[in-house]
Amino acid sequence: MLFRKKVMIVIVLFTVFACAQDKNPVNTKHSYEMVVKDLNIPWGFTFLPDNSMLITEKEGKIIHFKNGNKTEIKNVPKVYNRGQGGLLDIVLHPNYSENGWIYITYASSEGEDNGGHTALMRAKLKGNTLVEQQVLYKASPNTTKGQHFGSRIIFDDQGYVYFTIGERGNRDENPQDITRDGGKVYRLHDDGRIPIDNPFVNEPNARKAIFSYGHRNPQGMVIHPETRDIWTHEHGPKGGDEINIIKAGKNYGWPVISYGVNYSGTSFTELTKKEGMEQPLHYWDPSIAPSGMAFISSDKYKGWKGNLLVGSLKFQYLDNCYIKDGKVIKEERLLDGLGRVRSVNQGPDGYIYVGIENLGIVKLIK
């Protein structure tokens, strides 16, 4: 009996120390308004010019939400719905009102080999149907692994489209090899052409669309409203989720350098820094499992303008990050315990909208 008690005590202590808890304080001086109910995994969403919304459900559906009604869009590309893969991000072209292009990323089984890999497509909306579909990029080779598809999409001020693809669970080959897809940020012209000044266009056998490399699984990407730099965040392993500022041709280190360890607690690298590899602007330990990302650039939230919002899948809250001199100086929990935060956007009205798994999309009120 004594032996059993000792064993139980050891198990309890191990559990306490093995399961590190997030220490960010809860901010209770805010509320929310339900906007779109009954969504499963709202991976991405975007606002149309009439303020209606297009919402991706990971399982492979696009929902048009308008005037309180949900309509399922027809002719959505078939997705490889496995593990973390499925229908992912969705954004409008900056000149959508003139050209009508919608951009989506999704896990696709097209191409050789079994399984799937991340693709970027553009299409137009005619009534409730996707038309004129054009696959602009399809990563390869396919794999049946269910991990690390990425993927977020943004446009910069010059009209280039950027998108992220995770390293697909192959950390030892993909992220550090520019001849292979996965673990990268990519840049294309809006029609899929390779920009002639992409950093690796003259490298033999390189994937010419690569803009930066050495990433694990970036599921957040946004343009800073003032500096216009590209900010991303990515999942680390156990510890070591990162925020990075993306520069052309730079190596962000995964898995050579990291502030995390294996999920088992064992080490896979002794290095947190190395010459020629970029340091993160910020990292989380323990991991919060970040997804979705938005800056507050409006005046709707007193004292929060300029803050960065990051969704936490693991701890189920919206992380309100206060930024000063390019550093995160304070964090606090918003929407604490409401559910796994998957997607975050600032709407045309200046309010923050948040996609929460098994709930829907809510508007943040302060």
SELOVEX-127524 format. One line per 8 residues: their letters; for each residue x, y, z of C-alpha. Coordinates in Angstrom, 2 decimals, padded with zeros to 5 digits. Layout:
N
a> X/Y/Z  ...
//
This chain:
366
mlfrkkvm> 000.00/000.00/000.00  002.83/002.37/000.89  004.51/001.56/-002.41  001.30/002.38/-004.29  001.01/005.72/-002.49  004.59/006.59/-003.40  003.93/005.66/-007.02  000.80/007.84/-007.06
ivivlftv> 002.73/010.76/-005.56  005.44/010.39/-008.21  002.80/010.30/-010.97  001.08/013.41/-009.63  004.36/015.29/-009.35  005.37/014.21/-012.83  002.05/015.41/-014.20  002.40/018.78/-012.49
facaqdkn> 005.89/019.38/-013.81  005.31/017.83/-017.26  002.18/019.86/-018.03  003.40/023.44/-017.78  000.59/025.95/-017.45  000.20/029.27/-019.20  000.70/032.11/-016.72  -000.79/034.99/-018.72
pvntkhsy> -003.34/036.93/-016.63  -007.01/037.00/-017.62  -008.46/040.33/-018.71  -012.15/040.38/-017.76  -012.87/043.95/-018.89  -014.28/042.97/-022.25  -017.11/040.96/-023.72  -018.15/039.48/-027.04
emvvkdln> -021.07/039.30/-029.40  -021.96/036.12/-031.29  -021.94/036.80/-035.04  -021.94/033.40/-036.78  -023.18/030.39/-034.84  -022.62/026.67/-035.20  -019.27/026.37/-036.96  -016.91/023.43/-036.46
ipwgftfl> -013.41/024.57/-037.42  -013.59/028.05/-038.98  -010.03/027.93/-040.30  -010.21/031.24/-042.11  -012.66/033.99/-042.99  -012.73/037.21/-044.95  -015.14/040.10/-045.50  -016.70/040.85/-048.89
pdnsmlit> -017.31/044.47/-049.96  -020.94/044.24/-048.81  -019.67/043.23/-045.31  -020.89/039.66/-045.70  -018.36/036.93/-044.90  -016.75/033.96/-046.60  -015.73/031.31/-044.04  -013.71/028.16/-044.62
ekegkiih> -014.59/025.04/-042.68  -011.60/022.69/-042.45  -013.67/019.71/-043.60  -013.94/021.29/-047.06  -016.80/023.80/-047.06  -016.95/027.52/-047.77  -019.82/029.29/-046.04  -021.23/032.60/-047.26
fkngnkte> -022.71/034.41/-044.26  -025.00/037.29/-045.17  -027.86/038.95/-043.32  -027.85/036.26/-040.67  -028.05/033.39/-043.16  -025.46/030.77/-044.08  -025.18/029.50/-047.65  -022.77/026.73/-048.66
iknvpkvy> -020.70/027.65/-051.71  -020.72/025.10/-054.54  -017.80/023.75/-056.58  -015.25/024.07/-053.78  -012.05/022.13/-054.62  -011.82/018.66/-053.12  -009.59/018.75/-050.06  -007.36/016.17/-048.42
nrgqggll> -009.03/016.26/-045.01  -006.55/014.47/-042.81  -005.04/015.48/-039.47  -004.26/019.19/-039.67  -004.98/019.28/-043.41  -008.17/020.39/-045.11  -009.60/023.67/-046.36  -007.43/026.37/-044.82
divlhpny> -007.13/030.13/-045.35  -009.13/032.51/-047.54  -008.45/036.15/-048.53  -009.59/038.60/-051.19  -007.33/040.18/-053.78  -006.59/043.82/-052.78  -008.41/044.87/-055.98  -011.26/042.42/-055.48
sengwiyi> -013.89/044.99/-056.39  -012.31/045.26/-059.86  -011.12/041.70/-060.55  -013.16/039.41/-058.27  -010.30/037.08/-057.33  -010.51/035.05/-054.12  -007.44/033.14/-052.85  -007.58/029.96/-050.79
tyassege> -005.08/027.46/-049.44  -006.02/023.84/-048.91  -004.56/020.37/-048.58  -004.72/018.78/-052.03  -004.18/015.19/-053.15  -003.49/016.25/-056.75  -000.19/015.07/-058.20  001.94/011.99/-057.74
dngghtal> 002.21/009.85/-054.60  -000.44/009.09/-052.02  -001.61/011.62/-049.48  -001.61/015.37/-049.94  000.22/018.66/-049.68  -000.71/022.34/-049.48  -001.95/024.19/-052.57  -002.77/027.82/-053.35
mraklkgn> -005.74/028.46/-055.64  -007.56/031.52/-056.89  -011.15/031.55/-058.10  -014.13/033.84/-058.56  -017.58/033.74/-057.02  -020.54/033.64/-059.40  -023.73/033.54/-057.40  -023.05/030.77/-054.90
tlveqqvl> -020.52/028.88/-057.04  -016.74/029.05/-057.33  -015.71/029.48/-060.97  -012.53/030.09/-062.98  -010.45/028.05/-060.55  -006.70/028.31/-061.06  -004.16/026.38/-058.98  -001.24/028.79/-058.61
ykaspntt> 001.02/026.53/-056.55  000.93/022.93/-055.41  003.63/021.71/-053.05  005.13/018.25/-053.53  005.67/015.42/-052.92  002.40/014.28/-051.38  002.60/012.47/-048.09  000.05/010.69/-045.92
kgqhfgsr> 001.36/012.42/-042.80  -001.29/014.55/-041.12  000.96/017.26/-039.68  001.96/020.80/-040.55  000.23/022.02/-043.70  000.43/025.72/-042.63  -001.21/027.88/-043.98  -002.00/031.62/-044.15
iifddqgy> -002.19/034.05/-047.06  -001.50/037.79/-047.28  -000.88/040.43/-049.94  001.74/043.14/-049.57  001.54/046.73/-050.76  003.13/045.82/-054.11  000.47/043.21/-054.87  002.58/040.11/-054.24
vyftiger> 000.81/037.19/-052.61  002.53/035.34/-049.76  001.49/032.01/-048.27  002.95/029.60/-045.73  003.39/025.84/-045.80  004.48/023.78/-042.80  007.23/021.18/-043.01  004.69/018.34/-043.15
gnrdenpq> 006.20/016.49/-040.20  009.54/016.03/-041.97  011.74/018.31/-039.88  015.06/016.73/-040.84  014.74/017.25/-044.61  012.21/019.86/-045.67  012.67/023.14/-043.73  016.41/023.63/-044.31
ditrdggk> 016.43/022.47/-047.95  015.43/025.08/-050.53  015.10/022.38/-053.20  012.16/020.91/-051.26  008.74/022.22/-050.38  007.60/022.57/-046.78  008.68/024.76/-043.88  008.68/027.86/-046.05
vyrlhddg> 007.08/031.22/-046.75  006.40/031.62/-050.49  005.92/034.68/-052.70  004.22/034.89/-056.09  002.69/037.42/-058.42  -001.08/037.41/-058.05  -001.40/035.23/-061.17  001.11/032.63/-059.95
ripidnpf> 004.19/033.84/-061.82  007.52/033.74/-060.00  008.87/037.24/-059.18  012.24/037.73/-060.83  013.68/039.14/-057.60  012.67/036.21/-055.40  015.74/035.31/-053.34  016.39/031.85/-054.83
vnepnark> 015.44/032.25/-058.49  019.06/031.78/-059.57  019.82/028.86/-057.25  020.03/025.53/-059.11  017.12/023.18/-058.30  015.66/025.59/-055.74  011.90/026.02/-055.44  011.79/029.45/-057.03
aifsyghr> 008.68/030.59/-055.12  010.44/030.37/-051.73  010.79/033.69/-049.91  012.10/032.43/-046.54  012.83/029.04/-045.02  013.59/027.18/-041.80  009.98/027.29/-040.55  008.05/024.59/-038.70
npqgmvih> 004.33/025.25/-039.10  003.30/028.89/-039.63  -000.42/029.39/-038.99  -000.40/033.17/-038.59  000.73/035.90/-040.99  -000.10/039.59/-041.16  001.26/042.91/-042.41  002.26/045.35/-039.67
petrdiwt> -000.05/048.37/-040.08  002.75/050.93/-039.72  006.10/049.38/-040.70  004.46/047.19/-043.40  006.76/044.32/-042.40  005.47/040.76/-042.66  004.92/039.17/-039.26  004.33/035.44/-038.83
hehgpkgg> 003.95/033.06/-035.97  004.55/029.34/-036.01  004.08/026.29/-033.86  007.13/025.05/-032.04  007.30/021.55/-030.57  006.95/021.46/-026.77  007.84/025.10/-026.13  009.31/027.40/-028.73
deiniika> 006.28/028.77/-030.57  007.64/031.87/-032.31  006.79/035.29/-033.71  009.07/036.25/-036.60  009.49/039.20/-038.95  009.98/037.77/-042.43  012.78/038.97/-044.68  013.71/037.79/-048.16
gknygwpv> 016.02/034.77/-048.23  016.42/034.50/-044.47  016.71/031.21/-042.56  014.54/031.00/-039.43  016.39/028.05/-038.02  014.03/025.11/-037.63  015.09/022.53/-036.50  018.75/023.52/-036.07
isygvnys> 017.88/026.14/-033.45  014.82/026.15/-031.21  013.59/027.18/-027.77  011.58/023.96/-027.55  012.10/020.24/-026.95  010.50/017.05/-028.21  006.99/016.31/-026.98  008.52/013.56/-024.86
gtsftelt> 010.68/016.17/-023.12  013.94/015.01/-024.71  016.20/017.44/-026.54  016.67/017.47/-030.31  019.09/020.44/-030.40  021.31/022.20/-027.92  021.24/025.43/-029.92  018.98/028.43/-029.55
kkegmeqp> 021.18/030.69/-031.69  023.41/030.17/-034.70  025.12/032.50/-037.12  023.12/032.93/-040.30  019.82/032.05/-038.63  017.23/034.56/-037.47  016.12/034.99/-033.88  012.41/035.20/-033.13
lhywdpsi> 010.94/038.50/-032.04  009.15/036.54/-029.30  008.69/032.94/-028.24  006.30/031.11/-025.94  007.28/028.49/-023.39  005.09/026.64/-022.70  003.64/026.52/-026.19  000.26/028.15/-026.62
apsgmafi> -000.31/026.47/-030.05  -000.86/029.72/-031.99  -003.34/030.08/-034.84  -004.69/033.22/-036.42  -003.15/036.66/-036.07  -004.20/040.30/-036.35  -003.02/043.75/-035.37  -005.44/046.23/-033.85
ssdkykgw> -005.11/049.33/-036.03  -008.49/050.91/-035.30  -009.57/053.11/-032.39  -012.32/050.75/-031.24  -010.36/049.46/-028.24  -008.97/052.08/-025.86  -005.36/051.34/-024.93  -005.05/048.44/-027.36
kgnllvgs> -004.25/050.17/-030.64  -001.06/048.63/-032.04  -001.47/045.42/-030.03  -001.02/042.04/-031.68  -003.71/039.39/-031.20  -002.83/035.70/-031.44  -005.19/032.78/-031.00  -004.28/029.95/-028.62
lkfqyldn> -005.52/026.51/-029.56  -003.97/024.80/-026.55  -005.14/027.12/-023.77  -008.29/028.36/-025.56  -007.98/032.13/-025.44  -007.05/035.16/-027.51  -003.58/036.41/-026.55  -003.47/040.20/-026.36
cyikdgkv> 000.19/041.12/-026.91  001.34/044.64/-026.06  004.19/045.72/-028.33  006.83/048.32/-027.53  010.04/048.99/-029.50  009.54/045.78/-031.47  009.14/043.57/-028.40  006.25/041.90/-026.63
ikeerlld> 006.24/043.53/-023.19  002.95/042.21/-021.81  000.39/039.50/-022.57  -003.11/038.87/-021.31  -005.96/036.46/-022.00  -009.07/037.62/-023.81  -012.13/035.41/-024.45  -010.64/033.04/-021.91
glgrvrsv> -011.98/029.49/-022.05  -014.43/030.15/-024.88  -012.79/027.54/-027.11  -009.85/026.85/-029.41  -009.16/030.12/-031.22  -008.49/029.30/-034.87  -008.74/032.58/-036.82  -008.58/036.33/-036.10
nqgpdgyi> -009.31/039.33/-038.33  -010.01/043.02/-037.95  -013.24/043.74/-039.79  -014.06/046.69/-042.06  -015.84/048.26/-039.07  -012.62/048.24/-037.04  -013.79/045.54/-034.63  -011.92/042.28/-034.07
yvgienlg> -013.64/039.08/-035.18  -012.51/035.70/-033.87  -013.20/032.21/-035.23  -013.56/029.67/-032.42  -013.79/025.93/-032.95  -017.12/024.24/-032.17  -018.69/027.63/-031.58  -018.51/030.14/-034.44
ivklik> -017.31/033.67/-035.07  -017.59/036.29/-032.34  -016.99/040.05/-032.29  -014.76/041.36/-029.52  -016.37/044.15/-027.50  -014.62/046.37/-024.98
//
